[in-house]
C-alpha cells in the first residue's frame, strides 16, 4: 500500500512537472521550436527503463500504463521515472534564462524603455508573422530626423521668391492659414499612419485599405526620382565647397588662356561667377536637346555625396539618429551667423525694405492661393513617404499630434530666419551691381565728351564710392531735357529696384547671386565656406529621410532584403548613383528644373488626396482616431475628424483643380546658357519635353487607379475590414492583442 501511495504521488508530480514545464518553456525563440524541445525531452525522460515491460500511448494528455508485471513493480517504475523527470525539469529550469510571460497569459504593461534596447512588436497585415522592429534611440533623435527631412535647401530661397511675387505679407498670411488647414492635419495623418501600421509607405497604405494600396507605390517612385536628382544638388555644393579652399576662389575672376596673359573671351563677356557656374561646373549645353557625356568635374563630387550618405546609413536607424543629432543643429547655427553678417553688408537695408511689402489684392487671386498651397505641401515634404517611414520606428504610444505641430513650427521658424538673410544678400547684390553700372556709365560719358560726341555739360561728376548711384541720378535729373535725352541714348539704365527684381528661384541664388554678392566683401572665402557647409548639411538631412523611406519600403515588402541589410543598402546606393548620371550631363540642369518646377507638384497632390481618402473614408476617421485614443490613453480633439473628412479634402481638391487650370496657361520655359553671347536666355521647353512630363506623371500615378479598378471588379467594399480593432495594443496592455493562446500560435513563425 505504501508503494502504491508513493507511486500515485509520483504520478501527480509528473503531471505537475509537465504543466510547469509547458508554462515556462516559452522563450524568445519560436513556439514551435520550444514545443519540439519539450516533446524530445519527454520522450527521453519517459523512455522505459531497462528490464521493465511498460509502454505508453502517444497521447501524453491521456497517458496510461499497461502492466505486464505486478502492480507494485509498476508503481516502483513510475516513481523512478517521476524522480528522473523532476531532476530533468529542475536542470532545464536552472539552465534557462528568465522567460517572458506565457503567450496565453495577459502580458503586463511595458516598463519605461531603457536606451539599451529598442524594439517593438507589430503584426503584418494578412500575415501570421510577428516582426521585431527597431525603435529610435530617443524621441529627440526621431524629432530631429523629421525636422531635418522637412528643411530643404531649395525652399531657403523659394519662399522669399514667392514672397516677392505674391504680395509679401498677404502671401504669408495665406500660407499660415493653409498650414493649419491642410499642412499640420496631413502631417499628423502621415505620422499617425506610420506609427500605427509599423511599415513603410508601400505597406502602410495597403494595410490601411486595399483600395488605396497604389498610393504607396506612387509615393515610392516619386521619392526615388526626387532622390536621384536632389543628391546632384549636393554634388554641386561639394564641388563649390572644394573650390572655396583655394587662395583665390575661381568664381571671383576670369581664367587666363593657356600660354597667354589674356582672359578667356567667353568669361570677359559675362561675369566670372556666371562663367564658372555654366561653363566650368555644369559644362551646360545651349539647349535641352543637346546631350553629351556627363560632366567629369561632377563625377567625383557625386560619388562623394552618395558615399557620405552610405556611410551615415549603412548601420541602420540606430546610427542615423546619431548622425542627424550632429547635422541638424549645424545649419541653424550657420544660418544665424550668416544672417548677422548679411545685416552688415552695404545695401542690406534696401533689401530689408521688402519685408514690409503688402499687396492686399494678392489675397483675392487664385494664383497666390495655389502657390501658397503647393508651398505648404512641398515645404513639409508631404506625400513623398519619408514621414510615414520615419514614424514607423517610433513607439506606438507616442503622441504624434504634438510632433506634427513641433515639426511644422520648426520648419516655419527656419524660413522666417531665412527671409531677412536672403533679402539682405539680394539688397547688397543689387546695390553693388547698380553702383558698378553707374560707374561704367560715368566713364562712358567722360570718353564721349572727350571725343566731342557729347557737349561738356554731359560730363557727369565722378561718383563717390557707396553712393555713386544716388549722385549720378541727382545729376542726371538736373540736366536740361535735350541734353538729358542725349545722355540717356548712350548709357545703360541702372535701376536698383529692377536689378533686385531680376532674382529668380532655383539654385541660381546659391551658386550665382550669393557668391557674387560675397565676392564684393571682405572675408568672402570664409563666408562662402560657411554658406556651402550649411547647404550641404541641409541636403544630407533631406537625403537621409528620402533614402530611409526607400530602404524601409523595400525591406518591409521583401523580407530577404532585411536579412542582408548592409549589402542591400550598398546595392541601392550604387544603383541610384548610376541613375544620377542622367542629371550631370550637359542638359541635366534643364531636366532638374522641369521636374522640380512643373512635374513634381501634380503627383504629390494626387498622393495626398488619396492618403486623406484612405484614412477619412476607406478606414474611417472616427475609427482611426479611436485607435489612437486607445494607444495614448486620452481623447483627441474631434476637430481633426472634421478636418480629415471635410475641410482638408475640399481644400486639396480645390487646390488641385486650380493647379490643373493654371499650369497649362503658363509658359513652360527654362533659363538656358547661350555660349555664342555668353549670356542667359529664356527658352521654351520643346513639345516632346512637355509630353514626356505628362507621360511620366501618368506612369507614376498609374498604380492608384489600377488598385481601385481591381478591387472594384472584385466587388470588395471600400470600407476596410482587414484590420481588427483589437490589433492595436492599448497603453496599459501593449501586447494583449498581438498574442494568441499557445494552441493557436504553435505553427506560427516568430522572427
C-alpha positions in Angstrom: 0.0 0.0 0.0 2.8 2.4 0.9 4.4 1.8 -2.5 1.1 2.4 -4.2 0.7 5.7 -2.5 4.2 6.7 -3.3 3.5 5.8 -7.0 0.4 7.9 -7.0 2.2 10.9 -5.5 4.9 10.4 -8.1 2.3 10.5 -10.9 0.9 13.7 -9.5 4.4 15.2 -9.5 4.9 14.1 -13.1 1.7 15.8 -14.2 2.5 19.0 -12.2 6.0 19.0 -13.7 4.5 18.7 -17.2 2.3 21.7 -16.6 5.1 23.7 -15.1 7.5 23.0 -17.9 4.9 23.7 -20.6 4.3 27.1 -19.0 7.9 28.1 -18.6 9.4 26.7 -21.8 8.4 29.8 -23.9 11.3 32.0 -24.8 12.4 34.5 -27.4 12.8 31.5 -29.8 9.8 30.2 -31.9 6.9 28.5 -30.1 7.2 25.6 -32.5 10.9 25.0 -31.5 10.0 25.3 -27.8 7.3 22.6 -28.1 9.6 20.4 -30.1 12.2 20.6 -27.3 9.6 19.7 -24.7 8.5 16.7 -26.8 12.0 15.5 -27.2 12.7 15.9 -23.5 9.5 14.0 -22.7 10.5 11.1 -25.0 13.9 11.0 -23.4 12.9 11.1 -19.8 9.8 8.8 -20.2 11.7 6.2 -22.1 11.1 2.8 -20.4 13.9 1.7 -18.1 15.8 -1.4 -19.0 14.2 -4.6 -17.8 10.7 -3.0 -17.5 7.9 -4.1 -19.7 6.0 -0.9 -19.9 4.9 1.1 -22.9 3.0 4.4 -23.2 0.4 5.8 -25.6 1.4 8.6 -28.0 -1.2 10.9 -26.4 0.5 12.4 -23.4 -2.7 14.0 -22.2 -4.3 10.5 -21.9 -1.2 8.6 -20.7 -2.0 5.1 -19.3 0.3 2.3 -18.3 -0.3 -1.2 -19.5 1.0 -3.5 -16.7 2.8 -6.7 -17.7 4.2 -7.1 -14.2 2.7 -6.8 -10.8 1.1 -3.6 -9.7 3.8 -2.9 -7.1 6.6 -3.3 -9.7 4.7 -0.9 -12.0 4.3 1.7 -9.2 8.0 1.5 -8.4 9.0 2.1 -12.0 6.6 5.0 -12.3 8.1 6.5 -9.1 11.6 6.2 -10.5 10.5 7.8 -13.8 8.9 10.7 -11.8 12.1 11.3 -9.9 14.1 11.3 -13.2 11.5 13.8 -14.7 11.8 16.1 -11.8 15.6 16.0 -11.9 15.5 16.8 -15.7 12.9 19.6 -15.3 15.0 21.2 -12.5 18.1 21.2 -14.7 16.2 22.8 -17.5 14.7 25.5 -15.3 18.1 26.3 -13.8 19.8 26.5 -17.2 17.2 28.6 -18.9 17.2 32.4 -18.7 14.3 34.3 -17.3 11.4 33.8 -19.6 8.8 36.1 -21.0 5.2 35.6 -19.8 3.3 32.7 -21.4 1.6 33.8 -24.7 -1.7 32.7 -23.4 -1.5 34.9 -20.4 -2.2 38.6 -20.4 1.0 40.5 -20.7 2.0 43.1 -18.1 2.4 46.7 -19.2 5.7 47.7 -20.7 8.1 49.4 -18.3 9.7 52.6 -19.4 12.1 51.8 -22.2 15.8 51.8 -21.5 18.2 53.3 -24.1 20.0 49.9 -24.4 17.2 48.1 -26.1 14.7 49.5 -28.6 12.4 47.0 -30.2 8.6 46.9 -30.8 6.4 44.1 -32.0 3.9 44.6 -34.8 1.7 42.2 -36.8 2.0 42.4 -40.6 -1.3 42.7 -42.5 -2.7 39.4 -43.9 0.2 37.6 -42.3 0.7 35.4 -39.2 4.3 36.7 -38.7 5.4 38.7 -35.7 8.1 41.1 -36.6 10.7 42.8 -34.3 11.1 46.4 -35.4 13.9 48.7 -34.0 13.0 52.0 -32.5 14.7 55.3 -32.4 17.2 55.6 -29.6 15.3 58.6 -28.2 12.4 60.8 -29.0 14.8 63.7 -29.7 16.6 61.8 -32.5 13.2 61.0 -34.1 12.1 64.6 -34.0 15.4 65.7 -35.4 15.0 63.3 -38.3 11.6 64.6 -39.1 12.7 68.2 -38.9 15.8 67.6 -40.9 13.8 66.0 -43.7 11.4 69.0 -43.9 14.2 71.6 -44.1 15.1 71.6 -47.8 17.7 73.9 -49.1 15.7 74.8 -52.2 13.0 76.3 -50.0 15.6 78.6 -48.4 15.3 80.8 -51.5 12.0 79.7 -52.9 9.9 81.1 -50.1 11.4 84.7 -50.4 10.8 84.5 -54.1 7.2 83.7 -53.6 7.0 86.5 -51.0 8.2 89.0 -53.6 6.0 87.6 -56.4 2.7 87.3 -54.4 2.3 90.3 -52.3 4.6 89.9 -49.3 2.6 89.7 -46.1 -0.5 88.8 -48.0 1.1 85.6 -49.2 2.5 84.9 -45.7 -1.0 85.2 -44.2 -2.4 82.8 -46.8 0.5 80.4 -46.2 -0.1 80.3 -42.4 -3.8 79.7 -42.9 -3.2 76.8 -45.3 -0.5 75.5 -43.0 -3.1 75.0 -40.2 -5.9 73.9 -42.6 -4.1 71.2 -44.6 -0.4 71.2 -43.6 -0.5 70.2 -40.0 -3.5 67.9 -40.2 -2.0 65.9 -43.1 1.4 65.9 -41.4 -0.3 64.4 -38.3 -2.1 62.0 -40.5 1.1 60.6 -42.2 2.8 60.4 -38.8 -0.1 58.5 -37.3 -0.3 56.1 -40.2 3.4 55.2 -40.0 3.3 54.9 -36.2 0.1 52.7 -36.3 0.9 50.5 -39.2 4.6 50.0 -38.3 5.5 49.8 -42.0 7.0 51.9 -44.8 5.0 53.8 -47.4 4.2 50.8 -49.6 2.9 48.5 -46.9 1.3 51.1 -44.7 -1.4 52.3 -47.1 -2.0 48.8 -48.5 -2.6 47.6 -44.9 -4.9 50.6 -44.1 -7.1 49.9 -47.1 -6.5 47.7 -50.2 -8.3 50.2 -52.4 -5.6 52.8 -51.9 -2.7 50.3 -52.0 -1.3 52.0 -55.1 -0.6 55.2 -53.1 2.4 53.6 -51.5 3.9 52.6 -54.9 3.3 56.0 -56.4 5.0 57.8 -53.4 7.9 55.3 -53.7 8.5 56.1 -57.3 8.3 59.9 -56.7 10.7 59.6 -53.8 13.1 57.6 -55.9 13.1 60.2 -58.8 13.4 63.2 -56.4 16.3 61.4 -54.5 18.1 60.8 -57.8 18.3 64.4 -58.8 18.3 66.0 -55.3 21.7 64.5 -54.5 23.1 66.1 -57.6 22.5 69.4 -55.9 24.6 68.1 -53.0 27.3 67.3 -55.6 27.2 70.9 -56.9 27.6 72.1 -53.3 30.6 69.7 -52.7 32.2 71.0 -55.9 31.9 74.6 -54.8 33.0 73.8 -51.3 36.2 72.1 -52.6 36.9 75.1 -54.8 36.4 77.5 -51.9 39.5 76.4 -50.1 41.7 77.9 -52.8 43.6 81.1 -52.1 41.7 82.9 -54.8 38.3 81.4 -55.4 37.7 80.7 -59.2 34.3 82.4 -59.4 35.8 85.8 -58.5 38.0 86.2 -61.6 38.1 85.1 -65.2 40.6 82.3 -66.0 43.6 83.0 -68.3 44.0 81.4 -71.6 46.7 78.7 -71.9 50.2 80.2 -72.8 48.7 83.7 -72.7 48.2 86.6 -70.4 44.7 87.3 -71.8 41.5 86.3 -70.1 39.1 83.8 -71.7 36.9 86.0 -74.0 33.8 83.9 -73.1 34.3 85.0 -69.5 35.0 88.6 -70.4 31.6 88.9 -72.0 29.8 87.9 -68.8 30.6 87.8 -65.0 33.2 85.4 -63.5 30.5 83.8 -61.3 28.2 83.0 -64.2 31.1 81.7 -66.3 32.2 79.4 -63.5 28.7 78.1 -62.9 27.7 77.4 -66.5 31.0 76.6 -68.3 33.2 75.1 -65.6 30.8 73.4 -63.2 27.8 72.3 -65.3 29.5 72.3 -68.7 26.0 73.1 -69.8 24.6 72.8 -73.3 22.8 75.6 -75.1 19.5 73.6 -75.4 17.9 70.7 -73.6 18.0 68.8 -76.9 21.8 68.9 -76.9 23.0 65.9 -74.9 26.5 64.7 -74.2 28.7 62.8 -71.8 28.5 63.6 -68.0 30.5 66.5 -66.7 33.7 64.8 -65.4 34.1 67.6 -62.9 31.0 66.5 -61.1 31.5 62.7 -61.1 33.8 62.7 -58.1 31.6 65.1 -56.0 28.6 63.0 -56.9 30.4 59.8 -55.8 31.4 61.5 -52.5 27.8 62.6 -51.9 26.5 59.1 -52.2 29.4 57.6 -50.2 28.7 60.1 -47.4 25.0 59.0 -47.3 26.0 55.4 -47.4 28.4 55.7 -44.5 25.8 57.5 -42.5 23.0 54.9 -43.2 24.8 51.6 -43.5 24.3 50.7 -39.9 20.6 51.3 -39.8 18.3 53.5 -37.9 20.3 53.5 -34.6 23.3 55.2 -36.3 21.2 57.6 -38.4 19.9 59.2 -35.2 23.4 59.9 -34.0 24.4 61.5 -37.3 21.3 63.7 -37.5 21.8 64.9 -34.0 25.0 66.4 -35.3 24.0 67.5 -38.8 20.7 69.2 -37.8 21.9 71.9 -35.3 24.7 72.8 -37.7 22.7 74.6 -40.4 20.7 76.5 -37.8 23.9 77.9 -36.2 25.4 78.7 -39.5 22.3 80.4 -40.7 22.2 82.7 -37.7 25.9 83.6 -38.3 25.2 84.3 -42.0 22.2 86.5 -41.0 24.3 88.6 -38.7 27.0 89.0 -41.4 24.4 89.9 -44.1 22.9 92.6 -41.9 26.3 94.4 -42.0 26.6 94.4 -45.8 26.2 97.6 -47.8 22.7 97.7 -49.4 21.2 95.3 -46.9 18.8 98.0 -45.7 17.4 98.2 -49.2 16.6 94.6 -49.2 15.0 94.6 -45.8 12.5 97.2 -47.1 10.8 94.3 -48.9 9.9 92.8 -45.5 7.2 95.5 -45.3 5.7 94.6 -48.7 1.9 94.2 -48.5 -0.4 93.8 -51.5 -4.0 93.3 -50.4 -5.1 92.5 -53.9 -2.9 89.3 -53.9 -5.2 87.7 -51.4 -8.0 87.6 -54.0 -6.0 85.9 -56.7 -6.3 82.2 -57.4 -2.6 82.0 -58.4 -1.5 83.2 -54.9 -3.6 80.6 -53.1 -2.4 77.9 -55.5 1.3 78.7 -55.0 0.8 79.0 -51.2 -0.9 75.6 -51.0 1.8 74.0 -53.1 4.5 75.5 -51.0 2.8 74.1 -47.8 2.9 70.5 -49.3 6.4 70.7 -50.6 7.9 72.5 -47.6 6.7 69.9 -45.2 7.6 67.0 -47.5 4.1 65.5 -47.6 3.3 62.7 -50.0 6.9 61.5 -50.6 6.8 58.7 -48.0 9.7 59.6 -45.6 7.3 60.9 -42.9 5.5 57.6 -42.8 8.7 55.5 -42.8 10.4 57.6 -40.1 7.3 57.4 -37.9 7.2 53.6 -38.2 10.3 53.3 -36.0 8.8 55.3 -33.1 7.0 53.9 -30.0 3.3 53.1 -30.8 2.2 55.1 -27.7 4.0 58.3 -28.9 1.9 61.4 -29.3 2.4 62.3 -32.9 -0.1 65.2 -32.8 2.4 67.2 -30.7 5.2 66.0 -33.1 3.3 67.4 -36.1 3.0 70.9 -34.5 6.6 70.9 -33.5 7.9 69.9 -37.0 5.6 72.4 -38.7 6.6 75.3 -36.4 10.3 74.4 -36.7 10.0 74.4 -40.4 8.3 77.8 -40.3 10.8 79.4 -37.9 13.7 78.3 -40.2 12.0 80.1 -43.1 11.3 83.2 -41.1 15.0 83.4 -40.3 16.0 82.7 -43.9 13.8 85.5 -45.4 15.7 88.5 -44.0 19.0 86.8 -44.8 18.0 86.3 -48.4 16.7 89.9 -48.7 19.9 91.3 -47.2 22.0 89.3 -49.7 19.8 90.4 -52.6 19.8 94.0 -51.5 23.6 94.0 -51.3 24.0 92.3 -54.6 21.6 94.7 -56.4 23.3 97.7 -54.8 26.8 96.7 -55.9 25.7 95.7 -59.4 23.9 99.1 -59.8 26.9 101.1 -58.5 29.2 99.3 -60.9 26.7 100.1 -63.7 26.7 103.7 -62.7 30.5 103.9 -62.7 30.7 102.4 -66.1 28.1 105.0 -67.4 30.2 107.8 -65.9 33.3 106.5 -67.6 31.5 106.2 -70.9 30.2 109.8 -70.8 33.6 111.1 -70.0 35.0 109.3 -73.0 32.2 110.6 -75.3 32.7 114.2 -74.1 36.5 113.8 -74.7 35.8 112.6 -78.2 33.4 115.5 -78.8 30.4 113.4 -79.4 28.6 115.0 -76.4 28.7 118.6 -75.1 30.7 119.3 -72.0 27.5 119.6 -69.9 27.0 115.8 -70.5 30.1 115.0 -68.4 28.9 113.6 -65.1 30.7 114.1 -61.8 33.0 111.4 -60.6 30.8 109.1 -58.5 31.9 108.6 -54.9 32.1 105.1 -53.5 29.0 103.9 -51.7 26.5 106.5 -53.1 27.5 106.7 -56.8 24.0 105.8 -58.0 22.4 108.5 -55.9 24.9 111.1 -57.0 24.6 110.1 -60.7 20.8 110.1 -60.7 20.6 113.5 -59.0 23.0 115.0 -61.6 21.0 113.3 -64.5 17.7 114.8 -63.3 19.2 118.3 -63.1 20.2 118.3 -66.8 18.1 120.2 -69.3 15.8 117.9 -71.2 17.6 118.0 -74.6 21.0 117.1 -73.0 19.3 114.5 -70.8 17.8 112.8 -73.8 21.3 112.7 -75.5 22.8 111.2 -72.3 20.1 108.5 -72.0 20.6 107.4 -75.6 24.2 106.4 -74.8 24.1 104.9 -71.3 22.7 101.8 -69.8 19.8 102.1 -67.4 20.9 101.4 -63.8 17.9 100.8 -61.6 18.4 99.1 -58.3 14.8 98.1 -58.0 14.8 96.4 -61.4 18.1 94.7 -60.6 16.6 93.4 -57.3 13.6 92.0 -59.2 15.8 90.0 -61.5 16.3 87.4 -58.9 14.9 84.0 -59.8 14.0 80.9 -57.8 16.1 77.9 -58.1 19.8 77.1 -57.4 20.9 80.3 -59.1 20.6 82.2 -55.8 23.1 79.9 -54.1 25.6 79.4 -56.9 25.3 82.8 -58.6 23.8 85.6 -56.6 25.2 84.7 -53.2 28.8 84.0 -54.3 28.8 87.2 -56.4 27.5 89.3 -53.5 30.1 87.8 -51.2 32.9 88.4 -53.7 32.4 92.2 -53.2 33.0 91.9 -49.5 36.0 91.1 -47.2 36.3 87.6 -46.0 34.3 86.2 -48.9 36.1 82.9 -48.9 35.3 82.2 -45.2 31.6 83.1 -45.6 31.3 81.1 -48.8 32.6 78.0 -46.9 30.1 78.7 -44.1 27.3 79.0 -46.7 28.1 75.9 -48.6 28.5 73.9 -45.4 25.0 74.9 -44.4 23.6 73.9 -47.8 25.4 70.5 -47.6 24.1 69.7 -44.1 20.6 70.6 -45.2 20.9 68.5 -48.3 22.2 65.5 -46.4 19.5 65.6 -43.8 16.8 65.6 -46.5 18.5 62.8 -48.5 18.8 60.6 -45.4 15.0 60.9 -44.9 14.4 60.1 -48.6 16.8 57.1 -48.7 15.4 55.7 -45.4 11.9 55.7 -46.9 13.2 53.8 -50.0 15.1 51.2 -47.9 12.3 50.8 -45.4 9.6 50.3 -48.1 11.6 47.6 -49.9 12.7 45.8 -46.7 9.1 45.7 -45.4 7.9 44.3 -48.8 10.7 41.8 -49.3 12.0 40.2 -46.1 15.1 38.9 -47.9 16.5 42.4 -48.0 16.2 42.7 -44.3 18.3 39.7 -43.7 21.2 41.2 -45.7 20.6 44.9 -44.8 24.1 46.2 -45.4 24.6 44.5 -48.7 21.2 45.7 -49.8 21.9 49.3 -48.7 25.1 49.3 -50.7 23.3 48.0 -53.8 20.6 50.6 -53.6 23.0 53.4 -53.2 25.2 52.2 -56.1 22.1 51.9 -58.4 20.9 55.4 -57.5 24.4 56.8 -58.1 24.3 55.4 -61.7 20.8 56.9 -62.1 22.1 60.3 -61.0 24.5 60.3 -64.0 21.5 61.4 -66.2 21.3 64.7 -64.3 25.0 65.6 -64.6 25.0 65.5 -68.4 25.2 68.9 -70.2 21.4 69.3 -70.3 20.8 67.7 -66.9 20.1 71.0 -65.1 17.3 71.7 -67.5 15.7 68.4 -66.7 16.0 69.1 -63.0 14.2 72.4 -63.5 11.5 70.7 -65.5 10.9 68.1 -62.8 11.1 70.4 -59.7 9.1 73.3 -61.1 6.5 71.7 -63.3 6.2 68.0 -62.7 6.6 67.2 -59.0 3.6 69.1 -57.6 0.9 67.1 -59.5 1.8 63.6 -58.3 2.2 65.0 -54.8 -1.3 66.5 -54.7 -2.8 63.3 -56.0 -0.9 61.2 -53.4 -2.0 63.5 -50.6 -5.7 63.5 -51.7 -5.8 59.7 -51.7 -4.0 59.5 -48.4 -6.7 61.6 -46.9 -9.4 59.4 -48.5 -7.7 56.3 -47.1 -7.9 57.5 -43.5 -11.1 59.5 -43.7 -13.4 57.1 -45.6 -11.7 53.9 -46.5 -10.6 53.1 -43.0 -12.8 55.6 -41.2 -11.5 58.8 -39.5 -13.5 58.2 -36.3 -12.3 54.6 -36.1 -8.7 55.7 -36.7 -8.9 58.4 -34.0 -10.4 55.8 -31.6 -7.4 53.6 -32.3 -5.0 56.5 -31.4 -7.0 57.2 -28.3 -6.6 53.6 -27.2 -2.9 53.9 -27.8 -2.5 57.2 -26.0 -5.0 56.7 -23.2 -6.7 60.1 -23.6 -9.1 61.6 -26.2 -8.1 63.6 -29.3 -9.8 66.8 -30.2 -12.7 66.0 -32.6 -11.7 68.9 -34.8 -9.4 66.5 -36.7 -12.3 64.3 -37.6 -13.9 67.3 -39.4 -10.6 68.4 -40.9 -9.8 64.9 -42.4 -13.4 64.3 -43.5 -14.5 67.7 -44.8 -12.2 70.7 -44.8 -8.9 69.2 -45.9 -10.3 67.1 -48.7 -12.2 70.1 -50.1 -9.2 72.4 -49.9 -7.0 69.8 -51.6 -9.4 69.2 -54.4 -9.8 73.0 -55.0 -6.0 73.4 -54.9 -5.6 70.5 -57.4 -8.2 71.9 -59.7 -6.6 75.4 -59.6 -3.2 74.0 -60.3 -4.6 72.0 -63.3 -6.1 75.2 -64.7 -3.1 77.5 -64.1 -0.3 75.1 -65.1 -1.3 74.8 -68.8 -1.6 78.5 -69.0 2.0 79.1 -68.0 4.8 79.2 -70.5 6.9 76.1 -69.8 10.2 77.8 -70.1 13.7 77.5 -68.7 16.8 79.8 -68.5 19.5 78.5 -70.8 23.1 79.4 -71.5 23.9 80.9 -74.8 27.5 80.1 -75.5 27.8 82.4 -78.5 27.0 85.5 -76.5 27.9 84.2 -73.0 24.6 85.3 -71.6 21.5 83.7 -70.2 18.5 83.4 -72.5 14.9 82.3 -71.9 13.8 79.3 -73.9 10.7 77.3 -74.1 10.7 73.6 -73.4 10.1 71.5 -76.6 6.9 69.7 -77.2 8.5 66.3 -76.6 9.7 67.5 -73.2 6.2 68.5 -72.1 4.8 65.2 -73.4 7.5 63.3 -71.6 6.5 65.1 -68.4 2.8 64.2 -68.9 3.7 60.6 -69.7 5.9 60.4 -66.6 3.1 61.8 -64.4 0.6 59.2 -65.8 3.0 56.4 -65.3 3.8 57.3 -61.7 0.1 57.6 -60.7 -0.9 54.5 -62.6 -0.8 52.2 -59.6 -3.6 54.2 -57.8 -6.3 53.6 -60.5 -5.1 50.1 -61.1 -5.7 49.1 -57.4 -9.1 50.9 -57.4 -10.2 49.1 -60.6 -9.1 45.7 -59.4 -10.9 45.9 -56.1 -13.9 47.4 -57.8 -14.2 44.4 -60.2 -13.7 42.1 -57.3 -16.6 43.8 -55.5 -14.6 44.4 -52.4 -16.1 47.2 -50.3 -14.2 50.4 -49.8 -14.6 50.3 -46.1 -11.5 48.4 -44.8 -12.3 45.4 -42.7 -8.9 43.8 -42.9 -7.6 45.2 -39.7 -9.1 44.0 -36.5 -9.6 46.8 -34.0 -8.0 44.7 -31.4 -4.9 44.7 -33.5 -3.8 47.9 -31.7 -2.5 47.4 -28.2 -3.6 49.7 -25.5 -1.3 51.7 -23.4 -1.9 49.6 -20.3 -1.9 46.3 -22.3 0.6 46.8 -25.1 0.9 43.2 -26.2 -2.5 41.6 -25.4 -4.0 41.9 -28.9 -0.8 40.7 -30.6 -0.6 37.5 -28.5 -2.6 34.3 -29.0 -3.2 31.2 -26.9 -0.5 28.6 -27.3 -2.7 26.2 -29.3 -3.4 28.9 -31.8 0.2 30.0 -32.5 2.1 26.8 -32.3 2.5 26.8 -36.1 3.3 30.5 -36.5 6.8 31.7 -37.3 8.2 34.1 -34.8 11.1 36.2 -36.1 
